[in-house]
């Protein structure tokens, strides 16, 4: 699948972020790698930043592209709920331990 065609599926991936494995990508950015099934199994990396602006949560997608299956190190895993909680409480964003 082409990158543009994959990007059309982004809105359907976002509601499931709480259940998705999230990884630290450096510089207060995070990423998740979702497997899109259909005609072909595709691993899709979505890099994002989350912050508050005007009392609302904002999720800024910096980049999204196809990757190999073993792109992430399990040691860099960060819970998405802890990211959201840190932003809500104006605390330092979590990083891997």
C-alpha positions as a printed Julia matrix, in Angstrom:
97×3 Matrix{Float64}:
  0.0    0.0    0.0
  1.15   3.49  -0.68
  1.81   5.92   2.17
 -1.11   8.14   1.19
 -3.53   5.22   1.13
 -2.36   4.14   4.6
 -2.78   7.69   5.92
 -6.48   7.54   5.07
 -6.83   4.86   7.77
 -5.39   7.05  10.55
 -8.75   8.27  11.9
 -9.85   4.68  12.47
 -6.66   3.88  14.45
 -6.86   6.75  16.95
 -9.89   5.59  19.01
 -7.98   2.45  20.01
 -4.92   4.24  21.41
 -5.65   3.23  25.02
 -5.25  -0.44  24.07
 -2.35   0.05  21.66
  1.29  -0.49  22.62
  2.91   2.94  22.77
  6.66   3.56  22.6
  8.92   6.47  23.5
 10.36   8.01  20.34
 12.57  10.66  21.97
 12.24  14.42  22.46
  8.83  14.16  24.19
  7.42  12.28  21.22
  5.77   8.89  21.24
  4.83   6.38  18.6
  2.64   3.38  18.12
  2.96   0.68  15.54
 -0.35  -0.69  14.37
 -0.91  -3.72  12.2
 -3.41  -3.05   9.47
 -4.99  -6.14   8.02
 -6.9   -6.49   4.85
 -5.41  -7.67   1.62
 -1.91  -7.44   3.16
 -0.55  -7.27   6.72
  1.18  -3.9    7.14
  3.04  -2.5   10.16
  2.38   1.22  10.36
  4.37   3.56  12.63
  2.62   6.72  13.8
  4.8    9.27  15.62
  2.94  11.83  17.73
  3.15  14.43  20.48
  0.39  15.08  23.0
 -0.14  18.35  24.87
 -2.78  20.71  26.23
 -3.78  23.94  24.55
 -6.73  26.15  25.52
 -7.84  23.55  28.12
 -8.09  20.81  25.49
 -5.89  17.83  24.74
 -4.15  17.95  21.39
 -2.58  15.01  19.63
 -0.22  16.12  16.88
  0.78  13.42  14.42
  4.28  14.26  13.23
  4.75  11.37  10.83
  3.23   8.06   9.79
  4.79   5.46   7.56
  5.18   1.74   6.9
  7.9   -0.11   8.87
  9.31  -3.6    9.37
  7.62  -5.79  11.97
 10.44  -5.61  14.55
 10.96  -1.86  14.67
 10.56  -1.23  18.39
 12.47  -2.24  21.47
 10.16  -3.47  24.25
 12.29  -1.5   26.75
 11.0    1.78  25.3
  7.35   0.96  25.96
  5.29   3.64  27.74
  1.66   3.34  28.81
 -0.58   5.74  26.84
 -2.77   6.34  29.91
  0.28   7.54  31.86
  1.11   9.97  29.06
 -2.41  11.42  29.18
 -2.36  11.61  32.99
  0.97  13.45  32.98
 -0.33  15.99  30.47
 -3.54  16.48  32.47
 -1.56  17.12  35.68
  1.1   19.3   34.0
  3.8   16.84  35.04
  6.92  15.74  33.21
  6.08  13.31  30.4
  6.98   9.68  31.08
 10.02   8.06  29.54
 11.11   4.42  29.59
 12.7    3.16  32.81
